[in-house]
Amino acid sequence: MLSSALSADLRRAAQQVIALLGLQLLGDVGKPLPAKELQALLDKYRGSCIRATSPDAEVPPACEDEVRQALALQQLQAWYQPKFDLRSGEVCGVEVLCRWMHPSKGVLPPALFIPVLERCGLMDELLFAQLDQALSLQEQARIQGYPLNMAFNLQTSQLANSQLTYTLKGILARHVTPGSRLTFELTENGLLQAPAASLENLVRLRMMGCRLSLDDFGAGFSSLQRLCQLPFNEIKLDGEFVRNLEHEPRCAAVIASTLALGNSLGMAVVVEGIETGDQLQRLLAMGCIEGQGYWFARPMSGQGLLHWLQQRETSPVAVSV
């Protein structure tokens, strides 16, 4: 817990140090130390300890053989989180995520299997399987009147695959789908040191008509340099700025600056992590156009997405500006 009369910017810096040390911050209670707030934080801590020691609180990480089998049996399924036009509430695309449909443990999150896939060099195999699943769903949605851009996460290391764009072209041809219906999201980590062959794949993706999005913008240090050098046409602003929007003036300044930067560069800006109506209204007032977050929709299965889109057709969501 922080109890200090120091300025807000120093307390924010102390909170960052706490996070970097891997410690849990219960709260910033100011000074003098108020007894009621102290008691509330202690109660919160006791509750988190009880949840953490519950035998069902966490599923142990998967072993390599289990993950390889899950991939072979197509248990690793594409899930979808919609992206929205904040002004109209219309769906303008979806981000393709991944969930493990485990036969006995239910739906498992990517943290349990993605590190294993990375270690085993299987991320390309997962990407190509997700593309097949997502493009089939995209065609179903298009027939039903819902044209959706599909956004896939791509790691910098995957750009080193000299056959990447060749394989992607084959998948697009098989589904009779133009590249313009796809977006590839890359985090800035690793882009600064990426070899020329990797960066060439980015150019080839754009030549295929695909969109390129710089994901988690603001979470690293090379963003501005890469925005000038590489053919990105979208910025995804890291959700941490939105989560702290209501009580951190600097976060509001970062969001406003990123919107201005995107406008100057002719790039779309997608704001991640929108979880409350108050956040949405503030972002609209700042001129945000496109966003994503639990306030609108959580990730869902393919059939869940189609059902959700049909429900929205009969009960549209109104967004006030």
Helices and strands as residue ranges (DSSP letters): H 8-20, H 35-53, H 64-72, E 76-85, E 91-102, E 106-108, G 110-112, H 114-120, H 123-143, E 149-153, G 156-160, H 164-174, G 179-181, E 182-187, H 196-207, E 211-217, H 223-229, E 234-237, H 240-243, H 249-265, E 268-271, H 277-285, E 290-291, H 302-314
